[in-house]
Amino acid sequence: MSKLFSEFRLKDVVLRNRIAVAPMCQYSSDDGFLNDWHFVHLGSRAVGGAGLVIVEATAVSPEGRISPQDAGIYHDQHVPMLQRITGFLKQQGAIPGIQLAHAGRKGSAARPWDGDGHLTEEQGGWQTLAPSATPFGAHLPKQPRQMTTADIQQIQQRFVEGARRALAAGFEWLELHFAHGYLAHEFYSPLANQRTDQYGGSFDNRIRFLLETLAAVRAVWPERLPLTARLSVTDWTQGGVTVEESIELARRLQAGGLDLLDVSHGFVIPDLSGIPWGPGFMLPITARIRREAGIPTAAGWMITEPAMAESAIREQQADLVMLARELLRDPYWPYHAARALNLPDPGSVLPVQYARAVG
């Protein structure tokens, strides 16, 4: 019996299998509004058999976007299209999730295929915000404005408003983006946070923004629905975030109402030379956090083969596998995985319109 294709229950939500579509920025929105591209992109992965489909990093405020073409959830008018998407995902048997995000100092950037660098105001860019007035560097040289306490409280309120809109839009799974060098990770990492007030310096101070944001969102997100976070658990460099710190942070996040940790890494500085790239390279760390923090986990990064995904669940390294690029290559990866793992009825992964033809 395949573990990858077993149900997973978290709170009142039941996933039909352990395959999740990771948030993937499409850089195809106008003023945050999703459109038919997103409907087809996300809907195709639900049709393909994934148990959980998470909408890309969705900005809680205009300046929180990575690029001017990022998804947003800062207008009530954003909700109707999101409702259309969640309705279709549910019709196909997938649980709809969304990732709430703020890009911090990495915002105001061009799309990857337009150069990926910071935009000037004339090009449609804006003043970025961050814990400290320290640029990211490399292709993102813009100096951010150091946030005041009032700024911090305002952005936390934007996360709350985003959560309320996500609920109104029909989402049943909420992920907070605490990773990849964006705002929350900038507070957490000493490589980006040089503050000397209650939000900087010590470990307790650096995690304050994350814990407060979680608490504010937990207060409005129903207890019956999963509240999760994607966290960069290591910066892969001296002086940065460590796995040991992140295990302690995971314990505190769980105590504050977090239901699952989506384990990720890095990207708070331009230098990526310390990352040990390779198939499934985050699985041992994900397993350690799951074991030592006692929290359900999701694992991603270069998981491409069904056997590896099956082993990750069977060996209790993770509760879910997050797939991104592999699902771009093959939206029907769950069906092909079911065949590779010798499920008795692999066609059952697909909608009946397809299953009747392919078996």
C-alpha positions in Angstrom: 0.0 0.0 0.0 1.5 3.3 -1.1 2.0 5.9 1.7 2.3 8.7 -0.8 -1.3 8.1 -1.9 -2.7 7.7 1.6 -5.0 10.4 3.0 -3.6 13.1 5.3 -5.8 14.8 7.9 -4.8 18.1 9.4 -7.5 19.7 11.6 -10.8 19.3 9.7 -9.1 19.1 6.3 -8.4 15.8 4.6 -6.0 15.6 1.6 -6.6 12.7 -0.8 -2.9 12.1 -1.0 0.5 13.5 0.2 1.3 15.4 -3.0 1.2 19.2 -2.8 1.6 21.8 -5.4 4.1 24.3 -4.0 3.5 28.0 -4.4 5.1 29.0 -7.7 5.2 32.7 -8.7 3.8 33.3 -12.2 4.5 37.0 -12.5 1.3 37.3 -14.5 -1.0 39.5 -12.5 -2.1 43.1 -13.0 -2.4 45.1 -9.7 -2.5 41.8 -7.8 -5.5 40.4 -9.7 -5.2 36.7 -10.8 -6.6 35.9 -14.2 -7.3 33.0 -16.6 -3.7 32.1 -16.7 -3.7 31.3 -13.0 -7.1 29.5 -13.3 -5.7 27.1 -15.9 -2.2 26.8 -14.2 -3.7 25.9 -10.8 -6.7 24.0 -12.2 -4.4 21.8 -14.3 -2.5 20.6 -11.3 -5.8 19.8 -9.5 -7.0 17.8 -12.5 -3.6 16.1 -12.5 -4.3 14.6 -9.1 -2.5 16.6 -6.5 -4.1 16.6 -3.0 -3.2 20.2 -2.1 -2.8 23.1 -4.5 -1.2 26.3 -3.0 -1.6 29.6 -4.8 1.7 31.4 -5.3 3.2 34.0 -2.9 0.3 36.5 -2.6 1.2 39.9 -1.4 -0.7 41.4 1.5 0.1 44.9 0.4 1.2 46.5 -2.9 4.7 47.2 -1.7 4.9 43.6 -0.5 4.9 42.3 -4.1 8.2 40.9 -5.5 7.3 42.4 -8.9 4.5 44.6 -10.2 3.1 41.5 -11.8 2.8 39.5 -8.5 -0.5 38.1 -7.1 -2.1 40.2 -4.4 -4.8 40.0 -1.7 -4.8 43.6 -0.6 -8.2 44.5 -2.3 -11.6 43.1 -1.6 -11.9 43.1 -5.4 -9.3 40.4 -5.5 -11.6 37.9 -3.9 -14.1 37.0 -6.7 -11.4 35.6 -9.0 -9.9 33.7 -6.1 -13.3 32.3 -5.4 -13.6 31.0 -8.9 -10.2 29.3 -8.6 -10.9 27.7 -5.2 -14.3 26.5 -6.4 -12.8 24.7 -9.4 -9.9 23.2 -7.3 -12.5 21.7 -4.9 -14.6 20.3 -7.7 -11.5 18.4 -8.8 -11.0 17.0 -5.3 -8.0 19.2 -4.3 -7.8 21.3 -1.2 -7.1 25.0 -2.1 -4.3 26.7 -0.2 -2.8 30.2 -0.5 0.6 31.6 0.7 0.5 35.1 2.2 3.7 37.0 1.7 5.6 40.3 1.9 8.7 40.6 -0.1 10.5 43.2 2.1 13.8 44.4 0.6 13.5 42.0 -2.4 10.4 43.7 -3.7 10.1 46.3 -6.5 11.9 43.9 -8.9 11.5 43.0 -12.5 10.2 39.6 -13.5 12.9 37.0 -14.0 12.6 37.0 -17.7 12.9 40.8 -17.7 16.2 40.8 -15.8 15.1 40.2 -12.2 16.8 43.4 -11.0 15.4 46.3 -9.0 13.1 48.7 -10.8 13.3 52.5 -10.7 10.2 54.5 -9.9 10.1 55.4 -13.6 10.0 51.7 -14.4 7.1 51.1 -12.0 9.2 50.4 -8.9 8.6 51.6 -5.3 10.4 52.2 -2.0 11.0 48.9 -0.3 10.7 48.2 3.5 12.9 45.9 5.6 13.9 45.4 9.2 17.1 47.2 8.5 18.2 49.7 5.9 20.6 47.2 4.4 20.3 46.3 0.7 20.2 42.7 -0.5 23.0 43.3 -2.9 23.9 41.9 -6.3 21.0 42.5 -8.8 18.9 44.0 -6.0 20.9 47.0 -4.8 18.1 49.3 -3.7 18.4 50.5 -0.1 15.2 49.7 1.8 13.7 52.0 4.4 14.1 50.6 7.9 10.6 49.8 9.3 9.3 51.6 12.3 7.2 49.9 15.0 4.2 51.5 13.4 5.2 49.9 10.0 5.5 46.5 11.6 2.1 46.7 13.2 0.6 47.9 9.9 2.0 45.0 7.9 0.9 42.5 10.6 -2.6 44.0 10.2 -2.3 43.5 6.4 -1.6 39.8 7.0 -4.7 39.7 9.1 -6.7 41.3 6.4 -5.2 38.9 3.8 -6.2 35.9 6.0 -9.8 37.2 6.2 -10.0 37.7 2.4 -8.5 34.2 1.9 -11.2 32.7 4.1 -13.9 34.6 2.2 -12.4 33.3 -1.1 -12.8 29.7 0.0 -9.3 28.7 0.9 -9.0 25.9 3.4 -5.2 25.9 3.9 -3.2 29.0 4.8 0.6 29.3 4.5 2.6 32.2 5.9 5.8 33.0 3.9 8.6 33.1 6.4 11.3 32.1 3.9 13.6 32.9 1.0 14.9 36.2 2.1 11.6 38.0 2.1 10.3 40.1 5.0 9.8 37.6 7.8 13.0 35.8 7.0 14.8 39.2 7.0 13.6 39.7 10.6 14.7 36.1 11.5 18.2 36.1 9.9 21.1 38.0 11.5 22.4 38.4 8.0 19.6 40.9 7.2 18.5 42.1 10.7 20.7 44.7 12.3 18.1 46.2 14.6 18.8 47.1 18.2 15.3 47.3 19.5 12.9 44.5 20.5 12.9 43.2 17.0 16.6 42.6 16.5 19.7 41.2 18.1 18.9 38.2 20.2 17.1 35.1 19.0 14.0 36.0 21.0 13.9 39.4 19.4 14.5 38.2 15.9 11.7 35.8 16.0 9.3 38.3 17.5 7.8 39.4 14.2 7.2 35.8 13.1 5.5 34.9 16.4 3.4 38.1 16.5 2.3 37.7 12.9 1.3 34.1 13.5 -0.7 35.0 16.6 -2.5 37.8 14.8 -3.5 35.6 11.9 -4.4 32.6 14.1 -6.9 34.9 15.9 -8.9 35.3 12.7 -8.2 32.1 10.8 -10.6 29.3 11.9 -9.2 26.8 14.3 -10.7 24.0 12.2 -8.5 24.9 9.2 -4.7 24.4 8.9 -2.4 27.3 9.5 1.1 26.6 8.2 4.3 28.4 7.4 7.2 28.0 5.0 10.4 28.7 6.9 14.0 29.0 5.7 15.5 26.8 8.4 19.1 27.5 7.5 21.0 30.2 5.6 23.9 27.8 4.8 26.5 30.3 5.9 28.3 31.4 9.0 26.4 34.0 11.0 23.1 33.0 9.5 20.1 31.1 10.7 20.9 27.5 11.9 18.8 24.3 11.9 19.2 24.2 15.7 17.6 27.7 16.0 14.9 26.7 13.6 14.0 23.6 15.7 13.4 25.8 18.7 11.5 28.3 16.5 9.3 25.5 15.2 8.5 24.5 18.7 7.4 28.0 19.6 5.4 28.4 16.4 3.6 25.2 17.1 2.8 26.4 20.6 1.5 29.6 19.1 -0.9 27.7 16.8 1.1 26.5 13.8 -0.2 23.2 12.4 2.6 22.3 9.9 6.0 23.6 8.9 6.9 23.7 5.2 10.7 23.3 5.5 12.7 25.4 3.1 16.1 27.2 3.2 18.3 30.1 2.2 18.1 33.0 -0.2 18.5 35.8 2.3 21.9 36.8 0.7 23.0 36.6 -3.0 25.7 34.0 -2.3 24.3 30.5 -2.8 27.6 28.7 -3.0 27.1 26.9 0.3 23.9 25.1 -0.7 24.5 21.3 -1.2 22.3 21.0 -4.2 21.2 17.4 -5.0 18.1 15.2 -5.3 16.1 15.4 -2.0 18.9 17.3 -0.2 16.4 18.9 2.3 14.9 15.6 3.4 17.3 14.8 6.2 16.8 18.3 7.7 13.0 18.1 7.3 13.1 14.7 9.1 15.1 16.1 11.9 12.8 19.0 12.4 9.8 16.7 12.3 11.3 14.5 14.9 12.9 17.0 17.3 10.3 19.7 17.1 7.4 17.3 17.0 5.5 19.1 14.3 4.2 17.8 11.0 6.4 18.8 8.0 6.3 19.3 4.3 9.4 18.6 2.3 10.4 20.0 -1.1 13.5 20.8 -3.3 14.6 18.4 -6.1 12.1 15.7 -5.2 11.3 14.4 -8.7 11.1 10.6 -8.6 8.1 8.7 -7.2 10.3 6.3 -5.3 11.9 9.2 -3.4 8.6 10.8 -2.6 7.2 7.5 -1.4 10.2 6.9 0.8 10.0 10.3 2.3 6.5 9.6 3.5 7.1 6.0 4.4 10.2 6.7 6.4 8.5 9.6 8.2 10.8 12.2 6.9 7.8 14.4 6.0 4.0 14.3 6.0 3.7 16.0 2.6 6.0 16.4 -0.4 6.0 19.8 -2.1 6.5 19.7 -5.9 7.1 22.7 -8.1 9.3 22.4 -11.2 8.4 18.7 -11.6 4.7 19.6 -11.8 5.5 22.2 -14.4 7.2 19.5 -16.5 4.4 17.1 -15.9 1.0 18.3 -14.4 0.0 14.6 -14.4 2.9 13.5 -12.2 0.6 12.0 -9.6 -0.9 9.7 -12.2 2.5 8.7 -13.5 3.7 8.2 -9.9 0.7 6.0 -9.2 1.7 3.8 -12.1 5.3 3.7 -11.1 4.3 2.7 -7.5 2.0 0.0 -8.9 -1.2 1.3 -7.4 -4.0 -1.2 -8.2 -6.0 1.5 -10.0 -3.7 4.4 -11.1 -6.5 5.9 -13.2 -8.4 6.7 -10.0 -6.0 9.6 -9.4 -7.5 11.4 -12.4 -11.0 12.8 -13.1 -13.4 10.3 -14.5 -13.3 12.1 -17.9 -9.6 11.1 -18.2 -9.6 7.9 -16.1 -12.0 6.2 -18.5 -9.6 6.7 -21.3 -6.2 6.0 -19.8 -6.9 3.5 -17.0 
